[in-house]
Amino acid sequence: MIRTIALAVSAIALTVAAPASASELRVKVSGQSAAQVHAAIVKAASTVCWQDVRGEAMAGYMYPSCVRASVSDAVAKIKSPALTAYNAANSGSTVSAR
């Protein structure tokens, strides 16, 4: 189980995708398994990234990269071995274009 963590998932400003301002969303993950925490992070990253890239000419290309980078950044900040392992095993299937 993951300890109580309030995580801010930030959209990463990518070289190709440089939105005017990055958004932030807090995710409460107290008492959840690594899979549940990962799903919550992916959902939050998806929401934040879509808000940041929608309307951009290359949004379809920028969105998946933004979500992957945001999820990886959030997982790294949590420093949970179980979550890190879960993310490594499932990182290829977390994002699809909106």
C-alpha positions in Angstrom: 0.0 0.0 0.0 1.1 3.5 -0.7 1.3 5.9 2.3 -0.8 9.1 2.4 0.4 11.3 -0.3 -1.0 14.5 -1.9 0.6 14.6 -5.3 0.6 17.6 -7.6 0.7 16.3 -11.2 2.2 19.0 -13.4 2.1 19.1 -17.1 5.6 19.1 -18.4 6.5 21.8 -20.9 7.9 19.9 -23.8 10.2 21.4 -26.4 7.5 20.8 -29.0 4.6 21.6 -26.7 5.1 24.8 -24.8 1.7 25.9 -23.6 1.4 29.4 -22.1 1.0 28.0 -18.6 1.2 24.5 -17.1 -1.7 23.4 -15.0 -1.7 21.5 -11.8 -4.1 19.0 -10.2 -3.9 17.4 -6.8 -4.5 13.6 -6.4 -5.2 12.0 -3.0 -3.9 8.5 -3.0 -4.2 7.4 0.6 -4.6 3.7 1.1 -4.6 2.8 -2.5 -2.6 0.1 -4.3 0.1 0.9 -6.8 -2.3 0.2 -9.7 -4.9 2.5 -8.2 -2.4 5.3 -7.6 -1.1 4.9 -11.1 -4.6 5.1 -12.6 -5.3 8.2 -10.6 -2.0 9.8 -11.8 -2.8 8.9 -15.4 -6.3 10.4 -15.1 -5.0 13.6 -13.6 -2.2 13.9 -16.1 -4.6 13.3 -18.9 -6.9 16.1 -17.7 -4.1 18.5 -17.2 -2.4 17.8 -20.5 -5.5 18.0 -22.5 -6.3 21.4 -20.9 -2.8 22.6 -21.8 -2.6 21.4 -25.4 -6.2 21.6 -26.7 -6.5 24.0 -29.5 -2.9 23.6 -30.5 -2.3 22.6 -34.1 -0.3 19.5 -33.1 -2.4 18.6 -30.0 -2.8 15.0 -31.2 0.9 14.5 -31.1 1.6 16.6 -28.1 -1.0 15.1 -25.8 0.4 11.5 -25.4 4.0 12.8 -24.9 2.7 15.3 -22.2 0.8 12.5 -20.4 3.7 10.1 -20.4 6.2 12.8 -19.2 3.8 14.0 -16.5 3.1 10.5 -15.2 6.8 9.6 -15.2 7.6 12.9 -13.3 4.8 12.3 -10.7 5.9 8.6 -10.2 9.5 9.7 -9.7 8.4 12.3 -7.1 6.5 9.7 -5.0 9.6 7.5 -4.7 7.6 4.3 -4.2 9.4 1.2 -5.4 6.0 -0.6 -6.0 4.6 2.4 -8.0 7.9 2.8 -10.0 7.8 -0.9 -10.9 4.2 -0.7 -11.9 4.8 2.3 -14.0 7.7 0.7 -15.8 5.6 -2.4 -16.5 2.6 -0.4 -17.8 4.0 2.8 -19.2 3.5 1.8 -22.9 -0.3 1.3 -22.5 -1.3 4.4 -20.5 -2.0 6.9 -23.2 -4.1 7.1 -26.3 -5.0 10.2 -28.3 -8.2 11.9 -27.2 
